[in-house]
Amino acid sequence: GTNILTSDFYYAGVEVPENASVTFDGDGSLTATSDYGAGIGSSGGSCGMISIYGGNITAISDIGAGIGGGSSGGSENGGSGGTISIYGGNVRATGGYGAGIGGGNKFGSGGTITISGGTVIAMGGNGAGIGGGGNGSGGTITISSGTVIAMGATAQVSAAAATEAAVRLLFGTTHM
């Protein structure tokens, strides 16, 4: 089926706070949007664990990450991307001031991001396509398979502080 979730201002479209987890699989589609929170992830703090095995997933945030950390909405730093694993499916993630996939606005770190299949398009507004939010560290990023297109203001993959990021591109089709 087709599912559309839109949050109320500060909350994530699909809320996955630290120490929580969510898994997406199947043939359906999900569109999750938020203003300050992540499209899929946290409202402001660190994100929990997100696993995507299949489906058509679209996650959009005006301020936070598309998938990962949200924005505090105030003077606090945005949330970490937590642990994000993409094994398959078609994933499109667009961050506002955060990363497409990874950290939220204002120094949100990328967390641990693994892509080992599927088609992933990640666009960061003020952050990386995949990695840290605006001025956030990239975290640990492993891309081993699939088709990945990443575009961001600070970097396509990793973050402004690229020396803090561990990025491994093993094989697959990657466009940056």
C-alpha positions as CSV (number, residue, x, y, z in Angstrom):
1,G,0.0,0.0,0.0
2,T,0.8,3.7,0.0
3,N,1.5,5.4,3.3
4,I,2.0,9.2,3.9
5,L,3.0,10.4,7.4
6,T,3.4,14.1,8.1
7,S,4.5,15.3,11.5
8,D,3.5,18.1,13.7
9,F,6.3,20.8,13.5
10,Y,9.0,19.5,15.9
11,Y,8.4,15.8,15.7
12,A,9.8,13.3,13.2
13,G,7.5,11.9,10.5
14,V,8.4,8.4,11.8
15,E,9.8,8.8,15.3
16,V,12.9,6.5,16.1
17,P,14.5,7.9,19.2
18,E,17.8,6.7,20.7
19,N,17.5,3.0,22.0
20,A,14.5,2.4,19.7
21,S,14.5,0.6,16.3
22,V,12.4,0.3,13.2
23,T,12.5,-2.0,10.1
24,F,11.0,-1.3,6.7
25,D,10.5,-4.1,4.2
26,G,8.0,-5.1,1.5
27,D,6.7,-3.7,-1.7
28,G,4.7,-0.7,-0.4
29,S,5.6,2.9,-0.3
30,L,6.1,5.3,2.6
31,T,6.5,9.1,2.5
32,A,7.4,10.7,5.8
33,T,7.9,14.4,6.2
34,S,8.7,16.8,9.1
35,D,9.5,20.4,9.7
36,Y,12.2,20.3,12.4
37,G,12.4,16.6,13.1
38,A,13.8,14.0,10.7
39,G,11.6,12.6,8.1
40,I,12.4,9.2,9.6
41,G,14.5,9.3,12.8
42,S,14.6,11.6,15.8
43,S,12.9,14.8,16.8
44,G,16.0,16.4,18.2
45,G,18.1,14.0,20.1
46,S,20.1,11.1,18.7
47,C,18.4,8.7,16.4
48,G,18.0,5.0,17.2
49,M,18.4,2.1,14.7
50,I,16.8,2.2,11.2
51,S,16.9,-0.8,8.9
52,I,15.6,-0.7,5.3
53,Y,15.2,-4.0,3.4
54,G,12.7,-3.0,0.7
55,G,9.9,-0.7,-0.4
56,N,9.9,2.8,-1.8
57,I,10.9,5.1,1.0
58,T,10.8,8.9,0.8
59,A,11.9,10.9,3.8
60,I,12.0,14.7,3.8
61,S,12.8,17.3,6.5
62,D,12.8,21.0,6.2
63,I,15.4,21.5,9.0
64,G,16.6,18.0,10.2
65,A,18.0,15.1,8.3
66,G,15.8,13.2,5.8
67,I,16.7,10.0,7.6
68,G,18.6,10.2,10.9
69,G,18.9,13.1,13.4
70,G,16.4,15.8,13.8
71,S,16.9,19.5,14.7
72,S,16.6,20.8,18.2
73,G,14.6,23.7,17.0
74,G,16.5,26.0,19.3
75,S,20.1,26.7,20.2
76,E,21.0,23.1,20.9
77,N,22.8,20.9,18.4
78,G,20.9,18.6,16.1
79,G,20.8,14.8,16.7
80,S,23.2,12.1,15.6
81,G,22.2,9.9,12.8
82,G,22.3,6.8,15.0
83,T,22.6,3.5,13.2
84,I,21.2,3.4,9.7
85,S,21.4,0.3,7.5
86,I,20.0,0.1,3.9
87,Y,20.0,-3.4,2.4
88,G,17.5,-2.8,-0.4
89,G,14.6,-0.9,-1.7
90,N,14.4,2.5,-3.3
91,V,15.3,5.3,-0.8
92,R,15.1,9.0,-1.4
93,A,16.1,11.2,1.6
94,T,16.3,15.0,1.6
95,G,17.5,17.0,4.6
96,G,17.0,20.7,5.1
97,Y,19.8,22.0,7.2
98,G,20.7,18.4,8.1
99,A,22.2,15.6,6.0
100,G,20.1,13.6,3.5
101,I,21.0,10.5,5.5
102,G,22.8,11.1,8.8
103,G,23.1,14.0,11.3
104,G,20.6,16.7,12.0
105,N,21.0,20.4,11.9
106,K,23.8,22.2,13.9
107,F,26.6,19.8,14.3
108,G,24.6,16.5,14.2
109,S,27.1,13.7,13.6
110,G,26.5,11.2,10.9
111,G,26.4,8.2,13.2
112,T,27.0,4.7,11.6
113,I,25.6,4.4,8.1
114,T,25.8,1.2,6.0
115,I,24.5,0.8,2.5
116,S,24.7,-2.7,1.0
117,G,22.0,-2.7,-1.6
118,G,19.1,-0.9,-3.2
119,T,19.0,2.5,-4.9
120,V,19.7,5.4,-2.6
121,I,19.4,9.1,-3.5
122,A,20.4,11.4,-0.6
123,M,20.4,15.2,-0.7
124,G,21.6,17.3,2.1
125,G,20.6,21.0,2.4
126,N,23.2,22.5,4.6
127,G,24.8,19.1,5.5
128,A,26.3,16.2,3.6
129,G,24.3,14.0,1.2
130,I,25.3,11.1,3.5
131,G,27.1,11.9,6.8
132,G,27.0,14.9,9.1
133,G,24.5,17.6,9.3
134,G,25.6,21.2,8.9
135,N,29.2,21.3,10.4
136,G,28.7,17.9,11.9
137,S,31.3,15.1,11.8
138,G,30.7,12.4,9.2
139,G,30.6,9.4,11.4
140,T,31.3,5.9,9.9
141,I,30.0,5.3,6.4
142,T,30.3,2.0,4.5
143,I,28.9,1.6,1.0
144,S,29.4,-1.9,-0.3
145,S,26.7,-2.4,-3.0
146,G,23.8,-0.8,-4.7
147,T,23.4,2.4,-6.6
148,V,24.1,5.6,-4.5
149,I,23.7,9.2,-5.6
150,A,24.6,11.7,-2.9
151,M,24.6,15.5,-3.1
152,G,25.2,17.9,-0.3
153,A,26.2,21.5,0.6
154,T,29.2,20.5,2.7
155,A,30.1,17.2,1.0
156,Q,28.5,14.4,-1.0
157,V,29.6,11.6,1.4
158,S,31.0,12.5,4.9
159,A,30.8,15.9,6.4
160,A,32.6,19.2,6.6
161,A,35.0,17.6,9.1
162,A,36.0,14.9,6.6
163,T,39.1,13.8,8.7
164,E,36.7,12.6,11.3
165,A,34.8,10.4,8.9
166,A,35.6,6.8,7.9
167,V,34.2,6.3,4.4
168,R,34.6,3.0,2.6
169,L,33.3,2.5,-0.9
170,L,33.7,-1.2,-1.6
171,F,31.8,-1.8,-4.8
172,G,28.6,-0.9,-6.6
173,T,27.6,2.2,-8.5
174,T,28.3,5.4,-6.6
175,H,27.8,8.9,-8.0
176,M,29.1,11.8,-5.9
